[in-house]
């Protein structure tokens, strides 16, 4: 049901073969993704990669990113706060 809105309006959906932080950000950048659906561990891995300087956000075009849904399990408050701070346009 997550994709139902996309299907109704004929929007593009991107399915990743890998869920590592670099693949996620690369897909968002290259495909000009505006809505991202992530599991909490994926969002956490992105945050850890940024914190450890393995991920350089300046390499990616993320200005079109306007909404992020994370969940399927409880979201720790600090994860939500960190995502909202790093990606202020994500709607989180």
C-alpha positions, -999 to 999 in steps of 0.1 A, spaced: 0 0 0 30 23 4 31 28 -34 -6 31 -39 -4 69 -43 23 66 -69 3 40 -88 -28 61 -88 -11 92 -103 13 73 -125 44 84 -107 77 67 -110 89 43 -83 125 32 -78 133 -2 -64 169 -7 -50 189 -39 -54 210 -28 -24 200 -9 8 234 4 18 236 42 26 255 51 -6 231 32 -29 201 49 -13 216 84 -16 228 77 -51 194 66 -62 177 96 -46 202 118 -64 203 102 -98 166 94 -101 155 128 -86 135 110 -59 112 133 -40 96 108 -15 117 82 2 105 51 22 132 38 46 134 13 74 148 27 106 181 7 103 186 22 68 181 57 81 204 49 110 231 36 87 229 68 66 233 89 98 262 68 110 279 71 76 276 109 77 288 111 113 318 89 105 326 110 73 322 80 50 293 98 33 298 132 18 263 147 12 278 173 -12 283 145 -37 245 140 -40 217 162 -54 191 161 -27 172 194 -31 142 176 -47 138 154 -16 107 166 1 93 138 22 107 108 41 87 80 56 106 58 81 91 31 102 78 -4 102 92 -4 138 94 22 165 116 52 156 139 63 183 134 101 190 171 108 185 170 92 150 140 113 140 156 145 153 189 137 136 172 130 102 151 162 105 183 182 112 204 168 84 175 167 58 153 197 67 133 193 35 125 157 42 92 165 60 101 144 90 
